[in-house]
Amino acid sequence: MILGVDFMNDNWKGNSNGGFYPQQDVKRTYTPEEAGHERRRRPVSRYRRRRRRPPNPGVILITLIFAVVFGVCIYLLVSGRNKPDQDLLSSGLETTENAQGENAAGKENLEQILTLSEEDIHTGELILVNYAYPYTFPAEAEAEITPVTTLKNDKYYVRDNTSKLRSSTIEKFNILTEAYFAATGFSSMQVNSGYRSYQEQVDLYADYAATNGEEYAKAYVANPGYSEHHTGLAMDLNVYVPGEGTYYVESYEPCAWFRENCEDYGFILRYPEEKVYITGINYESWHYRYVGTPHARIMEERDLCLEEYIDFLKSYTYEGTRLLYNQEAGTSAPLGPEETFDNGILIYYVEAEKGDTQCKIPAGCTYTVSGNNVDGFIITAQKKAS
């Protein structure tokens, strides 16, 4: 109603568009008295300005508190999801923590996201060190170098007290030689040499070159900085029989069990005769390297040296086809992206990115992570026993 006039009285007619228009004999202007108002009163306006009330301090305080609490919750939620696993690198990128995440609704059994740095690519049991990829001297690996005599069991010999390896390598070799002795009663294997510092590599190469010539040194001794012996994961072995002498592992008959079963304990013959064209090192029947299980078994199953294995694994990714190792059968096979991982050991490759790299771990798994010292990481995961 405007100025006391009712739009819906009989003086108004509707049009075809649903609006209204006044009849021709209706007055368009009115005096205040005709509109029902006194002259002294102000006409009724269309908009009535309301006086602003001052803000309520209590409402402002409650709003600020709510905003702060909401912001903190969002921050904790986001940072909790992306928090790196700080314990992952404590022992050569190996961990047995349960890789199980949790979403915002509190549901469990979600994959976990690991954040790995560029330096982590050079750490782990599957690092490739050869003529093309030098060892990068990670501090945590160097700190693990230990005299073999301080940790060894009594089932093998050490040539002298200066021989060193990573403590984890010694522990794995202890397990192998215990099994070796239990199966055959043999305890005459000997660690002839292990870890070599950079300066020791320089001296050894110079000695070989001076004694046997440069070509011989190139064939049998890695360039300083490019030697597996620097990793503490490799060792030269022979057989020492008190009162008789020393023998090659390759030709000594009681070593047959060792040659045929070492891969079951994570050790490989690093430089096979038929792989010289790939490794760049002449056949060394004495040089063994720890790469871990099930990797040593898969390399034996598929007849791959370490260079070939590192390339082979690049075909298997978390989002695509993965490699599944069956412990009972001792065989490996591809696992499609839509296939369920319930049993066995899952292996896949993650390409390193510039800066940090995000790696996904399946839910409910124990796992290990190793850099390959080339361009990425290798994840080995197994469902945690319920």
ABEGO torsion letter per residue (X at the ends): XBGGBBAABAABBBBAAGBBBBBAABBABBBAAAAGBBAABBBBBABBBBBBBBBBAAAAAAAAAAAAAAAAAAAAAAAAAABBBAAAAABGGBBABBBBBBBAAGBBGBBBBBBBBAAAAABEAABBBBAABBBAGBAAAAAABBBAAAABBAABBBABAABBBBAAAAAAAAAAAAAAAAAAGBAABBBABBBBBAAAAAAAAAAAAAAAEAAAAAAABBBBGABAAAAGABBBBBBBBBGAEBBBAAABAAAAAAAAAAAAAGBBBABBAAAAAAAGBBBBAABBBBAEOAAAAAAAAAGBBAAAAAAAAAABBAABBBBBBBAAAGBBBBBBAABBBABEBBBBBBBBBBEBBBBBBBBGBBBBBBBAGAABBBBBBBBBBX
